[in-house]
């Protein structure tokens, strides 16, 4: 069995997040709810955010997906909770660029926290959309919130 | 010349590929089959020796291309036991079904009519009927499945009525592997005066299909799922219904006479084949059918049945693995869809890929069926005539390793 690449994709950190996702569930006081699906595979994510003073006061996700999509959502929610929307938007851009193979500035990637390990997913092109689903949902939630202002 | 199926594998060059350092174990035949050397050679030979546009040319080369293309139409007709002018070339099953839902349904649907499809349809035999029902303002009704993943024929009988105008269903489910009783269901539909449309994408290539025996009104299949090229498919229709059916595309070749305001069309099948058709792909399809005939249905059917029975038994023995659809036996075709409890199908497919095993994971373009099964995704292994017991063993060993990797 060719485990070399596989251990790269399924690092312990990713498996831990997938098996015990953080911020998994529903928010009682959500300002924005975005449901996105991945039409190629049927994975679904429901992402809820509570916004206060241009910050992500609280965030939660639920839905159904593979370990990569669940881990990515868990890592993202850890990262953005409490942050300003400006910082979050910058991080989303960094993450999406990273998964298009554009590594960006080291300090930007480091700022992604646990989610930086998901850079390994680019070796598995079929799984990139799994990793980006939650981030696209958050991008949309913030966009909708700003439009409603 | 009869070919021995045991060595047919050697005819498929791609099966020599190494994937991630492992031999390719190709188990995604329900998505597309690999091509034998004979098909690859037929495409090359056509482009090297016979390429010209068909029908119009008065020169020798154009006649040769036309003979080749029309020869395959005759071949297909013989292959499915139909008349030559009942065989229309299309891009594939999806196009075939869309053309019926557009060009035929629009001719026969009236207010108060009903269309019946089944919950196990691939989106290509579902969305076109949703659209047709919406356009005509008629009701779309569903035949459900029982616990074994077979159609509930009692409920089907209840749904059928004088209101039923069209019944469309798949010959073989691309998820459950269920072989539906086409002949019986067609008879039931005809008894209430309905037309029958069958999606044969997962049937042709695995066992003999006979239009005279099934008696359905339309039947669709794809070249690339029967060891032929992509881009070519077939729509069979009964002659009088093809006369009634409107073309969906208009342009060159399909006309008899064009005037400024009106056009007279050629009869079927030409009236449906506007523009330059996939000529090389049709020639390739002919080579694929010849390849299947050289091996013969008894050998293909027996081989695939033996393989799927073995795979079913070996998969069922893996703890924590759930199989969907009917038990191994005469109502199951050569595919098995399953889930490994605690591991998402995408993760299963990625781990299998690192071991050279190609399977499909996801909703298999059958979202209403996934909902009926209560799952969001599944993993599918589907077999072709070149698969063997070693492929089944590699699949099962890889699944056991997947379980160990994810510690479930």
Interface residues (C-beta under 8 A of the other chain):
Chain A: X1 X2 X3 X5 X6 X9 X10 X15 X40 X41 X42 X43 X44 X64 X65 X66 X67 X68 X124 X126 X127 X130
Chain B: X20 X21 X22 X343 X344 X345 X346 X347 X350 X351 X354 X355 X361 X362 X363 X367 X370 X376 X377 X398 X401 X405 X406
